[in-house]
């Protein structure tokens, strides 16, 4: 049975999801909405964001940085629970991506250590890249504040999770701190 808090969080997540579907719409790189930038994974592999990580997949994407003492550790722990709920689907059917907001500090080696410390399982990549390309990707994913002063402060970064099914062009968002079951429900909503 849902508590009132869970019900309110769920209603908020659905409202944000509806906005995300409207604002996100078609998100294929060919539509010039998602940046197809070069990134490096925490394992040191170089990938193109859209071509290698998103095309025809179900994805859950968030922004974070290793030195964050605010929402990042809690969001990562929460998403680790979602990862566990998805079980064997992670890395086969659903892919998790965490993009560094501080690519100048979060090298693949630093991200690899964070992955080890946080006990992140397979199917979840932590990504970094050239700062200007990460910024381009951040904007194309909708992870920004329209107020440039607020947007420039890394401590104000969004606690949202972009969830999408590229094959069916279904995109939405959910709070990264919503209950793991609510996030799972949002992922399953976009998954065919």
N, C-alpha and C positions, 0 to 999 in steps of 0.2 A: 504494500500500500504506500502511495506517495505521501510524503509530508508536504505541508504547505510550501516550505522553502523549495523542495524539489519541483513541485508543481509550478511555482513562479519561475524558477530557473528554466524549466522545460518550455514554458510559454515564451520566455525571453529568447531562448534558443530558436524556437520556431519562428518568431518574429524576425530575428537576425537571418535565419535561413531563408525566409521569404525575400528579404532585402537582397541577400546574396544571390538568389536565383534571378532576381530582376536585374541587379547590377552586373552580376557575373555573366549571365547569358551564355553566349557561345564563347568559349575560351581557347580555341585552337590557335596555335602559333600562326597559321595561315591567315587568321582573322586579325593578326597583329595585336592581339590582346595579351598573350603571355610571351614574355621575353624568352628567347631560346639561347640564353647566354651560356658560356663555358663556366663550369664549376668544378671544384675538387671535392671528392668525398672524404670522409674521415679515414678511409682505407688508402687514400692517395691516388685514386683513379680519377681521371679527367672525364667529365660527362657534359653533354649539352642538356640543359634543363628540360626543354620540351621534347626533343627527339628521343632522348635516352631514358628520361624519368617519368614523363607524363603521358606521352602519346598512347592512346587506347587503354589507359589504365585507370583504376580507382585509386585515388591518392588522398592523403591527409597531410597538410603542410602547415607548419607554424614557423614563427620567427623566434630566435633566442640568441643568447650569447653566453659564453662560459663564465665570465666575470659577473654576470647578473646576480644581484642579491635580492631581487624583488620576486616577480611572478615566475621567472624561468624555471627554477628548481621545482616549484610546486606543480607547474604545468607539465614538466617532464615526468614527474612522478605520476601524475594523473593519466597522462598519455601512455605510460608504461602499463597501467591497469587496463586501458583500452586495448593495447597491444596483446595483453594476456587473454582478454575476452575474445579477441579475434582468432586466437590460436594459430592453426596452420594456414589460415588464409593470409596472414601477414607475409609478404614477400612472394606470394603466389598470385593472390587475387587483389589484395589491398597493400599499398606501399605507403610508408611513413617517411616524411622528409622534414628535417629541422634545418632552417637556414640561419646562418650567423648574421647578426646585425653588426658585428664588429669583425669583419673579415680581415682587417689589418692586424688583429691580435689573434684571431682564432684560425690558426694554421691547421692543416689536416692532422698534424701530430697532436696539437692541443685538443682538437675535437676527438681524436682517438682516445686520449686519456680521459676525457669527459665521458665518452661512451662506456669505457671500462668502469669508471667510478659509479656511473649511474646504472650499471648492469642492464644496458640496452641489448635487446635480442635481435636476431636476424630480421631483415625486411625493413629496417629503419636506418636510413642514412642521414648523417649530419654533414652539412654542406657549407663550403666557403668559396670565395672567388675574389676577383678584382673588385674593389669597393664600388666603382662606378657601375659595374655589371650587376652586383648584388642590389644596389639601389634601384636600378632599372627593373629588376625582377620584383623587388619589394613593391614598387608602385604598380606593376602590371598585375600583381596578385591582390591588390587592394589593401595592403598592410601599411597605411599611412594616415596621417591626420591632415585635414585640409589647412589647418593653421600651421604655417611654416615654423613658428617658434616652438610649438608643442611637438611637431614632427621631428625637429632637430635634436630633441632631448631623448636619448636612448632609454632613460628611465620611464618614459611615457609610452613605450611601445605597446602595441595592441596585444591583448591576451586572447586573440582569436585563432581559430583553426580553419583554414580553407580546405574544404572537402569537395572533391570533384570526381566525376566519371567522364573522362575525356571522350570516350567512344560515343557516349550518348549525349554529350554536351550538357551535362547536368552539373551545376556548380552551386555551392551554398557555403555558409560559414556557421560555426558553432563556437561558443565560448570554450576555451581550452580548459577552464576550470568547472565546466558543467560536469554532472556525474558521469562516470565512465559509461554507464548504461545509456544515458542520453546521447553521448557522442557516438556510441556504437549504433544506436538507432538512426542517427543522422547519416552515418556511413552506409548503413543498410538501405536507407531511403534512396540514395543516389546509385547504389549498386543494383544492376539488373538481376 
